[in-house]
């Protein structure tokens, strides 16, 4: 994705996941916003946005962070919200093992409290170590945690799979975590 599209992706993430009110945008209960409203309000706030750019960002975002409605009139973030939205996710049976990438500076707290969603609605989990490492690198020196997801589910924890293939759960207790790499 080009630098311009990356910048637009960051703006969309901020507005659709965290602060729609920053540009006066209103999301419905499921996190959808009118594409036309998004474009108009972003342009009113100094961001050059067109329908073509929005469609291009949705199509080319490597993490598939956004979805357009079937009719193309609405847009939303697929996960990662810090505001409460109902993504209408259905429970799914996870694979036996999932992974979570974090920064080493958070490890001591995680080993005491488990994984919590912090400012988001869910804890985000990856299907592979490589993705978890990339996620952890965004926050500092990466550490990968192995999650006994199937065992968690069998103990009553719910899992969801977002449209962009990120596994979500409300929290991960310490008992289900294993540190894969820890070179702090």
Backbone as a printed PyTorch tensor [residue, N CA C, xyz], in Angstrom:
tensor([[[  0.8560,  -1.1660,   0.0000],
         [  0.0000,   0.0000,   0.0000],
         [  0.9020,   1.2290,   0.0000]],

        [[  0.5440,   2.2250,  -0.7860],
         [  1.3480,   3.4360,  -0.8780],
         [  1.2910,   4.2190,   0.4270]],

        [[  2.2150,   5.1570,   0.5600],
         [  2.2710,   5.9770,   1.7780],
         [  0.9780,   6.7600,   1.9760]],

        [[  0.4120,   7.2930,   0.8750],
         [ -0.8500,   8.0370,   0.9730],
         [ -1.9830,   7.1440,   1.4650]],

        [[ -2.0600,   5.9330,   0.9120],
         [ -3.1170,   5.0100,   1.3410],
         [ -2.9010,   4.5640,   2.7770]],

        [[ -1.6520,   4.4140,   3.1770],
         [ -1.3420,   4.0490,   4.5610],
         [ -1.8070,   5.1490,   5.5190]],

        [[ -1.5860,   6.3940,   5.1340],
         [ -2.0390,   7.5210,   5.9500],
         [ -3.5570,   7.5190,   6.0620]],

        [[ -4.2300,   7.2840,   4.9510],
         [ -5.6960,   7.2390,   4.9670],
         [ -6.1750,   6.0670,   5.8230]],

        [[ -5.4950,   4.9270,   5.7450],
         [ -5.8460,   3.7710,   6.5670],
         [ -5.7530,   4.1150,   8.0560]],

        [[ -4.7130,   4.8400,   8.4340],
         [ -4.5650,   5.2380,   9.8410],
         [ -5.6830,   6.1800,  10.2620]],

        [[ -6.0570,   7.0950,   9.3750],
         [ -7.1620,   8.0120,   9.6790],
         [ -8.4530,   7.2150,   9.8440]],

        [[ -8.7150,   6.2860,   8.9200],
         [ -9.9230,   5.4690,   9.0190],
         [ -9.9250,   4.6340,  10.2980]],

        [[ -8.7790,   4.0640,  10.6510],
         [ -8.6900,   3.2850,  11.8930],
         [ -9.0400,   4.1440,  13.0960]],

        [[ -8.4660,   5.3260,  13.1510],
         [ -8.7170,   6.2260,  14.2780],
         [-10.2010,   6.5770,  14.3700]],

        [[-10.7910,   6.9450,  13.2500],
         [-12.1800,   7.4040,  13.2470],
         [-13.1680,   6.2570,  13.4160]],

        [[-12.9320,   5.1340,  12.7420],
         [-13.9000,   4.0350,  12.7780],
         [-13.7310,   3.1050,  13.9750]],

        [[-12.5600,   3.1420,  14.6270],
         [-12.3240,   2.2510,  15.7630],
         [-12.3250,   2.9660,  17.1080]],

        [[-11.9770,   4.2520,  17.0790],
         [-11.7390,   4.9080,  18.3620],
         [-12.5030,   6.2180,  18.5720]],

        [[-12.4380,   7.1550,  17.6340],
         [-13.0280,   8.4680,  17.8910],
         [-13.7740,   9.0380,  16.6900]],

        [[-14.9110,   8.4640,  16.3570],
         [-15.6900,   9.0250,  15.2420],
         [-16.1110,  10.4700,  15.5200]],

        [[-16.3100,  10.7900,  16.7840],
         [-16.7320,  12.1410,  17.1480],
         [-15.6800,  13.1940,  16.8050]],

        [[-14.4450,  12.7560,  16.6030],
         [-13.3680,  13.6810,  16.2610],
         [-13.6680,  14.4610,  14.9820]],

        [[-14.4070,  13.8260,  14.0640],
         [-14.8100,  14.5360,  12.8420],
         [-16.3310,  14.6890,  12.7620]],

        [[-17.0250,  14.3560,  13.8400],
         [-18.4780,  14.4770,  13.8640],
         [-19.2070,  13.3330,  13.1730]],

        [[-18.5350,  12.1890,  13.0320],
         [-19.1320,  11.0270,  12.3780],
         [-19.9330,  10.2230,  13.3940]],

        [[-21.0300,   9.6520,  12.9460],
         [-21.8590,   8.8160,  13.8170],
         [-21.8150,   7.3820,  13.2890]],

        [[-21.4870,   6.4540,  14.1910],
         [-21.5080,   5.0260,  13.8700],
         [-22.8010,   4.4340,  14.4030]],

        [[-23.3430,   3.4500,  13.7060],
         [-24.5160,   2.7640,  14.2570],
         [-24.0530,   1.7420,  15.2880]],

        [[-24.9750,   1.0000,  15.8660],
         [-24.6510,   0.0660,  16.9540],
         [-23.6780,  -1.0280,  16.5300]],

        [[-23.6250,  -1.3290,  15.2250],
         [-22.7180,  -2.3560,  14.7180],
         [-21.4150,  -1.7570,  14.1820]],

        [[-21.2090,  -0.4760,  14.3810],
         [-19.9620,   0.1720,  13.9690],
         [-19.9410,   0.6750,  12.5360]],

        [[-21.0630,   0.6060,  11.8320],
         [-21.1300,   1.0670,  10.4430],
         [-21.3290,   2.5720,  10.3770]],

        [[-20.6960,   3.1770,   9.3770],
         [-20.8880,   4.5950,   9.0840],
         [-21.1590,   4.7420,   7.5990]],

        [[-21.9090,   5.7430,   7.2390],
         [-22.1460,   6.0470,   5.8390],
         [-20.8290,   6.4700,   5.1900]],

        [[-20.5020,   5.8650,   4.0520],
         [-19.2770,   6.2310,   3.3350],
         [-19.3490,   7.7020,   2.9300]],

        [[-20.5030,   8.1450,   2.4700],
         [-20.6500,   9.5500,   2.0490],
         [-20.4460,  10.5030,   3.2290]],

        [[-21.0050,  10.1580,   4.4040],
         [-20.7970,  10.9900,   5.5950],
         [-19.3230,  11.0110,   5.9930]],

        [[-18.6930,   9.8410,   5.9580],
         [-17.2730,   9.7540,   6.2860],
         [-16.4560,  10.6740,   5.3810]],

        [[-16.6970,  10.6030,   4.0840],
         [-15.9560,  11.4200,   3.1280],
         [-16.2050,  12.9020,   3.3830]],

        [[-17.4630,  13.2730,   3.5300],
         [-17.8050,  14.6900,   3.7390],
         [-17.1920,  15.2260,   5.0250]],

        [[-17.3140,  14.4730,   6.1050],
         [-16.8060,  14.9510,   7.4020],
         [-15.2830,  14.9660,   7.4300]],

        [[-14.6400,  13.9700,   6.8220],
         [-13.1760,  13.9720,   6.7590],
         [-12.6860,  15.1690,   5.9510]],

        [[-13.3470,  15.4520,   4.8300],
         [-12.9550,  16.5950,   4.0070],
         [-13.1630,  17.9120,   4.7510]],

        [[-14.2340,  18.0020,   5.5410],
         [-14.4690,  19.2070,   6.3520],
         [-13.3600,  19.4130,   7.3760]],

        [[-12.6880,  18.3380,   7.7500],
         [-11.6090,  18.4020,   8.7410],
         [-10.2230,  18.3220,   8.1000]],

        [[-10.1480,  18.6740,   6.8260],
         [ -8.8530,  18.8150,   6.1740],
         [ -8.2370,  17.5600,   5.6010]],

        [[ -8.9730,  16.4690,   5.5900],
         [ -8.4650,  15.2210,   5.0110],
         [ -9.0610,  15.0500,   3.6210]],

        [[ -8.2170,  14.9220,   2.6160],
         [ -8.7240,  14.7140,   1.2530],
         [ -9.1150,  13.2520,   1.0960]],

        [[-10.4060,  13.0200,   1.0050],
         [-10.9110,  11.6620,   0.9030],
         [-11.9340,  11.6040,  -0.2220]],

        [[-11.8650,  10.5470,  -1.0130],
         [-12.8460,  10.3080,  -2.0700],
         [-13.3410,   8.8820,  -1.9320]],

        [[-14.4470,   8.5740,  -2.5880],
         [-14.9710,   7.2080,  -2.5770],
         [-13.9240,   6.2450,  -3.1370]],

        [[-13.2390,   6.6500,  -4.1950],
         [-12.2320,   5.7920,  -4.8140],
         [-11.1100,   5.4620,  -3.8300]],

        [[-10.6670,   6.4740,  -3.0690],
         [ -9.6040,   6.2350,  -2.0840],
         [-10.0820,   5.2980,  -0.9780]],

        [[-11.3080,   5.4960,  -0.5160],
         [-11.8550,   4.6330,   0.5320],
         [-11.9170,   3.1850,   0.0410]],

        [[-12.4490,   2.9820,  -1.1570],
         [-12.5550,   1.6350,  -1.7220],
         [-11.1630,   1.0150,  -1.8890]],

        [[-10.2080,   1.8280,  -2.3240],
         [ -8.8410,   1.3260,  -2.5160],
         [ -8.2160,   0.9070,  -1.1880]],

        [[ -8.4070,   1.7000,  -0.1330],
         [ -7.8610,   1.3530,   1.1780],
         [ -8.4920,   0.0690,   1.6930]],

        [[ -9.8000,  -0.0690,   1.5550],
         [-10.4830,  -1.2850,   2.0090],
         [ -9.9230,  -2.5010,   1.2660]],

        [[ -9.7450,  -2.3790,  -0.0370],
         [ -9.2820,  -3.5050,  -0.8480],
         [ -7.8180,  -3.8460,  -0.6190]],

        [[ -6.9870,  -2.8180,  -0.3800],
         [ -5.5470,  -3.0480,  -0.3450],
         [ -4.9460,  -3.1190,   1.0470]],

        [[ -5.7170,  -2.8700,   2.0790],
         [ -5.1680,  -2.9180,   3.4300],
         [ -4.7000,  -4.3300,   3.7370]],

        [[ -3.4100,  -4.4800,   4.0330],
         [ -2.8380,  -5.8110,   4.2330],
         [ -3.4450,  -6.5500,   5.4110]],

        [[ -3.9850,  -5.8410,   6.3660],
         [ -4.5990,  -6.4840,   7.5230],
         [ -6.1140,  -6.5910,   7.3920]],

        [[ -6.6450,  -6.1440,   6.2620],
         [ -8.0870,  -6.1860,   6.0120],
         [ -8.8530,  -5.6280,   7.2070]],

        [[ -8.4710,  -4.4280,   7.6180],
         [ -9.0630,  -3.8060,   8.8030],
         [-10.4980,  -3.3340,   8.5990]],

        [[-10.9090,  -3.1280,   7.3530],
         [-12.2060,  -2.5130,   7.0870],
         [-13.0510,  -3.3610,   6.1650]],

        [[-14.3750,  -3.1490,   6.2670],
         [-15.3260,  -3.7950,   5.3650],
         [-16.2860,  -2.7510,   4.8360]],

        [[-16.6960,  -2.9560,   3.6000],
         [-17.7970,  -2.1880,   3.0260],
         [-19.0350,  -3.0710,   3.0710]],

        [[-20.1840,  -2.4660,   3.2700],
         [-21.4370,  -3.2250,   3.2310],
         [-21.6410,  -3.7560,   1.8180]],

        [[-22.5190,  -4.7190,   1.6880],
         [-22.7550,  -5.3580,   0.3940],
         [-23.1470,  -4.3410,  -0.6840]],

        [[-23.8730,  -3.3000,  -0.2870],
         [-24.2800,  -2.2860,  -1.2630],
         [-23.2320,  -1.1810,  -1.4350]],

        [[-22.1450,  -1.2490,  -0.6450],
         [-21.0730,  -0.2670,  -0.7680],
         [-21.3740,   1.0900,  -0.1600]],

        [[-22.4760,   1.1920,   0.5580],
         [-22.8690,   2.4900,   1.1110],
         [-22.3330,   2.7360,   2.5170]],

        [[-21.9180,   1.6710,   3.2030],
         [-21.4310,   1.8020,   4.5810],
         [-20.0580,   1.1680,   4.7170]],

        [[-19.3190,   1.6240,   5.7310],
         [-17.9860,   1.1140,   6.0360],
         [-17.8720,   0.9250,   7.5420]],

        [[-17.0740,  -0.0490,   7.9430],
         [-16.7680,  -0.2130,   9.3590],
         [-15.4090,  -0.8840,   9.5100]],

        [[-14.8690,  -0.7610,  10.7110],
         [-13.6570,  -1.4940,  11.0680],
         [-14.0700,  -2.9040,  11.4500]],

        [[-13.2490,  -3.8890,  11.0980],
         [-13.5910,  -5.2870,  11.3690],
         [-13.3810,  -5.6970,  12.8120]],

        [[-12.4710,  -5.0550,  13.5180],
         [-12.2060,  -5.3150,  14.9310],
         [-11.2530,  -4.2550,  15.4340]],

        [[-10.9510,  -4.2850,  16.7120],
         [ -9.9990,  -3.3530,  17.2920],
         [-10.6250,  -2.1110,  17.8860]],

        [[-11.9220,  -2.1300,  18.0800],
         [-12.6090,  -0.9500,  18.5940],
         [-12.3050,  -0.7060,  20.0700]],

        [[-12.1100,   0.5580,  20.4000],
         [-12.0430,   0.9310,  21.8090],
         [-13.4110,   1.4360,  22.2680]],

        [[-14.3010,   1.6980,  21.3270],
         [-15.6650,   2.0660,  21.6920],
         [-16.5550,   0.8500,  21.5180]],

        [[-17.6560,   0.8630,  22.2120],
         [-18.5190,  -0.3180,  22.2180],
         [-19.3370,  -0.3920,  20.9400]],

        [[-19.1080,  -1.4620,  20.1980],
         [-19.9150,  -1.7550,  19.0140],
         [-20.2400,  -3.2450,  19.0300]],

        [[-21.3430,  -3.5780,  18.4130],
         [-21.7500,  -4.9800,  18.3020],
         [-21.4310,  -5.4410,  16.8900]],

        [[-20.3400,  -6.1660,  16.7330],
         [-19.9260,  -6.6300,  15.4170],
         [-20.7250,  -7.8430,  14.9520]],

        [[-21.6930,  -8.2590,  15.7510],
         [-22.5540,  -9.4020,  15.4250],
         [-21.7150, -10.6470,  15.1340]],

        [[-20.7030, -10.8450,  15.9480],
         [-19.8360, -12.0080,  15.7840],
         [-20.5170, -13.2370,  16.3760]],

        [[-20.3040, -14.3640,  15.7490],
         [-20.8230, -15.6100,  16.2990],
         [-19.6580, -16.4170,  16.8530]],

        [[-19.9650, -17.1630,  17.8910],
         [-18.9260, -17.9890,  18.5060],
         [-18.4030, -19.0020,  17.4990]],

        [[-17.0880, -19.2170,  17.5720],
         [-16.4310, -20.1970,  16.6930],
         [-15.5330, -21.0730,  17.5490]],

        [[-15.3390, -22.2850,  17.0990],
         [-14.3960, -23.1740,  17.7570],
         [-12.9950, -22.8200,  17.2610]],

        [[-12.1070, -22.4190,  18.1610],
         [-10.7700, -22.0160,  17.7270],
         [ -9.8860, -23.2300,  17.4510]],

        [[ -8.7570, -22.9960,  16.7850],
         [ -7.7830, -24.0790,  16.6650],
         [ -7.2200, -24.3950,  18.0490]],

        [[ -6.5190, -25.4750,  18.1500],
         [ -5.9550, -25.8740,  19.4510],
         [ -5.0800, -24.7740,  20.0430]],

        [[ -4.2510, -24.1510,  19.2010],
         [ -3.3030, -23.1420,  19.6620],
         [ -3.4850, -21.8500,  18.8830]],

        [[ -3.4520, -20.7360,  19.5830],
         [ -3.4110, -19.4030,  18.9820],
         [ -2.2260, -18.6710,  19.6010]],

        [[ -1.9070, -17.5110,  19.0740],
         [ -0.7260, -16.7600,  19.5240],
         [ -1.0900, -15.3060,  19.7790]],

        [[ -0.3230, -14.7010,  20.6650],
         [ -0.4890, -13.2730,  20.9590],
         [  0.8840, -12.6340,  20.9850]],

        [[  1.0390, -11.5730,  20.2350],
         [  2.2930, -10.8320,  20.2450],
         [  2.1680,  -9.6010,  21.1140]],

        [[  3.1840,  -9.3610,  21.9080],
         [  3.1980,  -8.1960,  22.7890],
         [  4.6360,  -7.7260,  22.9230]],

        [[  4.8260,  -6.6560,  23.6460],
         [  6.1750,  -6.1550,  23.9120],
         [  6.6690,  -6.7260,  25.2330]],

        [[  7.9570,  -6.9620,  25.3140],
         [  8.5390,  -7.5870,  26.5100],
         [  8.2450,  -6.7930,  27.7750]],

        [[  8.1080,  -5.4840,  27.6590],
         [  7.8620,  -4.6660,  28.8590],
         [  6.5170,  -4.9590,  29.5180]],

        [[  5.6040,  -5.6130,  28.7950],
         [  4.2850,  -5.9360,  29.3510],
         [  4.2230,  -7.3490,  29.9400]],

        [[  5.2660,  -8.1240,  29.7550],
         [  5.2150,  -9.5480,  30.1020],
         [  4.9820,  -9.8000,  31.5910]],

        [[  5.6660,  -9.0800,  32.4710],
         [  5.4890,  -9.3230,  33.9120],
         [  4.0290,  -9.1580,  34.3250]],

        [[  3.3960,  -8.1070,  33.8520],
         [  1.9910,  -7.8560,  34.1800],
         [  1.0940,  -8.9550,  33.6090]],

        [[  1.3660,  -9.3680,  32.3700],
         [  0.5600, -10.4170,  31.7230],
         [  0.6790, -11.7270,  32.4960]],

        [[  1.8730, -12.0430,  32.9830],
         [  2.0690, -13.2990,  33.7080],
         [  1.4030, -13.2950,  35.0750]],

        [[  0.9860, -12.1290,  35.5440],
         [  0.2390, -12.0290,  36.8010],
         [ -1.2680, -11.9670,  36.5330]],

        [[ -1.6630, -11.1420,  35.5490],
         [ -3.0810, -10.8620,  35.3210],
         [ -3.6850, -11.5760,  34.1190]],

        [[ -2.8670, -12.1880,  33.2790],
         [ -3.3590, -12.7550,  32.0280],
         [ -3.4960, -11.6520,  30.9870]],

        [[ -4.0500, -11.9960,  29.8450],
         [ -4.2720, -11.0150,  28.7860],
         [ -5.6510, -10.4030,  28.9550]],

        [[ -5.6830,  -9.0830,  28.9590],
         [ -6.9380,  -8.3420,  29.0770],
         [ -7.0640,  -7.4400,  27.8520]],

        [[ -8.2720,  -7.0530,  27.4980],
         [ -8.4430,  -6.2560,  26.2880],
         [ -7.9230,  -4.8140,  26.4020]],

        [[ -7.5840,  -4.3930,  27.6020],
         [ -7.1430,  -3.0090,  27.8370],
         [ -8.2200,  -2.0600,  27.3270]],

        [[ -7.8800,  -1.1610,  26.4070],
         [ -8.8500,  -0.1710,  25.9370],
         [ -9.7540,  -0.7110,  24.8240]],

        [[ -9.5450,  -1.9310,  24.3980],
         [-10.3360,  -2.4990,  23.3100],
         [-11.4240,  -3.4110,  23.8620]],

        [[-12.2720,  -3.8900,  22.9710],
         [-13.3530,  -4.7730,  23.3900],
         [-12.8870,  -6.2090,  23.6070]],

        [[-11.8750,  -6.6350,  22.8730],
         [-11.4230,  -8.0210,  22.9250],
         [ -9.8980,  -8.1090,  22.9360]],

        [[ -9.4130,  -9.2450,  23.3780],
         [ -8.0120,  -9.6050,  23.2060],
         [ -7.8920, -10.1550,  21.7890]],

        [[ -6.8650,  -9.7250,  21.0680],
         [ -6.6540, -10.1610,  19.6840],
         [ -5.6190, -11.2760,  19.6480]],

        [[ -5.9480, -12.3410,  18.9370],
         [ -5.0660, -13.4970,  18.8370],
         [ -4.8230, -13.8430,  17.3690]],

        [[ -3.6320, -14.3560,  17.0950],
         [ -3.2190, -14.6970,  15.7340],
         [ -3.1980, -16.2070,  15.5580]],

        [[ -3.3100, -16.6310,  14.3160],
         [ -3.2530, -18.0570,  14.0090],
         [ -1.8310, -18.5610,  13.8490]],

        [[ -0.8460, -17.6310,  13.7400],
         [  0.5350, -18.0650,  13.5360],
         [  1.4990, -17.1610,  14.3010]],

        [[  2.6680, -17.7120,  14.5720],
         [  3.7010, -16.9910,  15.3190],
         [  4.1960, -15.7610,  14.5720]],

        [[  4.3360, -15.8820,  13.2660],
         [  4.8740, -14.7800,  12.4650],
         [  4.0290, -13.5110,  12.6160]],

        [[  2.7200, -13.6680,  12.5380],
         [  1.8320, -12.5170,  12.7160],
         [  1.9580, -11.9600,  14.1240]],

        [[  2.0280, -12.8390,  15.1120],
         [  2.1680, -12.3990,  16.5060],
         [  3.4610, -11.6080,  16.7060]],

        [[  4.5310, -12.0250,  16.0690],
         [  5.8040, -11.2930,  16.1730],
         [  5.6400,  -9.8950,  15.5920]],

        [[  4.9980,  -9.7960,  14.4350],
         [  4.7800,  -8.4820,  13.8090],
         [  3.9690,  -7.5680,  14.7140]],

        [[  2.9490,  -8.1260,  15.3380],
         [  2.1230,  -7.3370,  16.2590],
         [  2.9660,  -6.8660,  17.4420]],

        [[  3.7350,  -7.7740,  18.0230],
         [  4.5790,  -7.4200,  19.1640],
         [  5.6180,  -6.3650,  18.8200]],

        [[  6.1540,  -6.4200,  17.6150],
         [  7.1710,  -5.4470,  17.1870],
         [  6.6200,  -4.0320,  17.1160]],

        [[  5.3280,  -3.8980,  16.9050],
         [  4.7300,  -2.5540,  16.8440],
         [  4.7960,  -1.8550,  18.1970]],

        [[  4.9790,  -2.6210,  19.2560],
         [  4.9370,  -2.0580,  20.6050],
         [  6.2780,  -2.0870,  21.3280]],

        [[  7.3140,  -2.6300,  20.6960],
         [  8.6270,  -2.7270,  21.3340],
         [  9.2790,  -4.0520,  20.9990]],

        [[ 10.1340,  -4.5120,  21.8960],
         [ 10.8040,  -5.8000,  21.6930],
         [  9.7540,  -6.9120,  21.8200]],

        [[  9.5690,  -7.7150,  20.7460],
         [  8.4460,  -8.6440,  20.7430],
         [  8.6410,  -9.8880,  21.6030]],

        [[  7.5370, -10.3050,  22.1810],
         [  7.4310, -11.5720,  22.8900],
         [  6.1760, -12.2490,  22.3530]],

        [[  6.2690, -13.5370,  22.0890],
         [  5.1130, -14.2800,  21.5910],
         [  4.6110, -15.2130,  22.6910]],

        [[  3.3170, -15.1590,  22.9010],
         [  2.6600, -16.0320,  23.8730],
         [  1.8280, -17.0580,  23.1230]],

        [[  1.9430, -18.2980,  23.5430],
         [  1.1430, -19.3970,  22.9820],
         [ -0.0890, -19.5450,  23.8670]],

        [[ -1.2510, -19.5970,  23.2280],
         [ -2.5180, -19.6670,  23.9460],
         [ -3.1570, -21.0320,  23.7120]],

        [[ -3.5070, -21.7230,  24.7690],
         [ -4.2070, -23.0080,  24.6760],
         [ -5.6920, -22.7180,  24.4270]],

        [[ -5.9930, -22.3070,  23.2060],
         [ -7.3250, -21.8050,  22.8660],
         [ -8.4170, -22.8690,  22.9680]],

        [[ -8.1720, -24.0270,  22.4240],
         [ -9.1940, -25.0710,  22.4680],
         [ -9.4920, -25.4830,  23.9040]],

        [[ -8.4610, -25.5770,  24.7110],
         [ -8.6400, -25.8940,  26.1350],
         [ -9.4520, -24.7860,  26.8180]],

        [[ -9.1550, -23.5340,  26.4720],
         [ -9.9220, -22.4110,  27.0250],
         [-11.3970, -22.5270,  26.6740]],

        [[-11.6570, -22.8080,  25.3960],
         [-13.0420, -22.9210,  24.9450],
         [-13.7590, -24.0390,  25.6940]],

        [[-13.0650, -25.1550,  25.8660],
         [-13.6710, -26.2870,  26.5880],
         [-13.9300, -25.9600,  28.0520]],

        [[-13.2530, -24.9170,  28.5620],
         [-13.4600, -24.4710,  29.9410],
         [-14.4870, -23.3430,  30.0300]],

        [[-15.1250, -23.0340,  28.8950],
         [-16.2190, -22.0670,  28.9290],
         [-15.9160, -20.6910,  28.3530]],

        [[-14.7350, -20.4670,  27.8390],
         [-14.4070, -19.1660,  27.2440],
         [-14.8890, -19.1280,  25.7980]],

        [[-15.3730, -17.9750,  25.3770],
         [-15.8970, -17.8140,  24.0200],
         [-14.8350, -17.2330,  23.0940]],

        [[-14.8570, -17.6850,  21.8530],
         [-13.9670, -17.1880,  20.8090],
         [-14.7870, -16.7610,  19.6120]],

        [[-14.2890, -15.7420,  18.9380],
         [-14.9240, -15.2110,  17.7430],
         [-13.8460, -15.0170,  16.6910]],

        [[-14.2360, -15.1020,  15.4370],
         [-13.3130, -14.8760,  14.3400],
         [-13.8340, -13.6810,  13.5500]],

        [[-13.0410, -12.5950,  13.5410],
         [-13.4590, -11.3930,  12.8240],
         [-13.3810, -11.6280,  11.3200]],

        [[-13.9670, -10.7050,  10.5670],
         [-13.9690, -10.8230,   9.1100],
         [-12.5700, -10.8740,   8.5250]],

        [[-11.6070, -10.2640,   9.2180],
         [-10.2280, -10.2560,   8.7030],
         [ -9.3670, -11.3280,   9.3680]],

        [[-10.0220, -12.3630,   9.8900],
         [ -9.3590, -13.5610,  10.3970],
         [ -8.5180, -13.3450,  11.6510]],

        [[ -8.9020, -12.3860,  12.4800],
         [ -8.2830, -12.2000,  13.7880],
         [ -9.1930, -12.8870,  14.8000]],

        [[ -8.6050, -13.7290,  15.6320],
         [ -9.3690, -14.3930,  16.6820],
         [ -9.5300, -13.4390,  17.8510]],

        [[-10.7160, -13.4220,  18.4370],
         [-11.0400, -12.5070,  19.5250],
         [-11.5970, -13.2960,  20.7060]],

        [[-11.2470, -12.8440,  21.9010],
         [-11.8200, -13.4000,  23.1220],
         [-11.8160, -12.2930,  24.1630]],

        [[-12.6050, -12.4510,  25.2170],
         [-12.7240, -11.3870,  26.2190],
         [-11.4730, -11.2400,  27.0760]],

        [[-10.8230, -12.3480,  27.3820],
         [ -9.5880, -12.3150,  28.1740],
         [ -8.9330, -13.6880,  28.0810]],

        [[ -7.6600, -13.7500,  28.4590],
         [ -6.9450, -15.0300,  28.4890],
         [ -6.3140, -15.1670,  29.8680]],

        [[ -6.8470, -16.0470,  30.7150],
         [ -6.2450, -16.2550,  32.0330],
         [ -4.8230, -16.8160,  31.9140]],

        [[ -4.0270, -16.5540,  32.9220],
         [ -2.6200, -16.9630,  32.9440],
         [ -2.4560, -18.4620,  32.7120]],

        [[ -3.3720, -19.2580,  33.2180],
         [ -3.2710, -20.7220,  33.1070],
         [ -3.2000, -21.2210,  31.6630]],

        [[ -3.6310, -20.4100,  30.7200],
         [ -3.6630, -20.8380,  29.3290],
         [ -2.5320, -20.2250,  28.4760]],

        [[ -1.5880, -19.5690,  29.1330],
         [ -0.4880, -18.8810,  28.4400],
         [  0.8310, -19.6230,  28.6010]],

        [[  1.6270, -19.6260,  27.5360],
         [  2.9860, -20.1090,  27.5920],
         [  3.8490, -19.0910,  26.8370]],

        [[  4.9380, -18.6690,  27.4310],
         [  5.8490, -17.7420,  26.7590],
         [  6.7250, -18.5420,  25.7970]],

        [[  6.6500, -18.1860,  24.5140],
         [  7.4440, -18.9100,  23.5080],
         [  8.8500, -18.3570,  23.3870]],

        [[  8.9630, -17.0660,  23.3900],
         [ 10.3040, -16.4620,  23.3130],
         [ 10.3740, -15.3280,  24.3070]],

        [[ 11.3920, -15.3320,  25.0860],
         [ 11.5510, -14.2920,  26.0950],
         [ 13.0300, -13.9740,  26.2230]],

        [[ 13.4750, -13.0450,  25.4260],
         [ 14.8780, -12.6350,  25.4810],
         [ 14.9810, -11.2260,  26.0290]],

        [[ 14.2450, -10.9920,  27.1300],
         [ 14.2430,  -9.6540,  27.7350],
         [ 15.6150,  -9.2870,  28.2270]]])
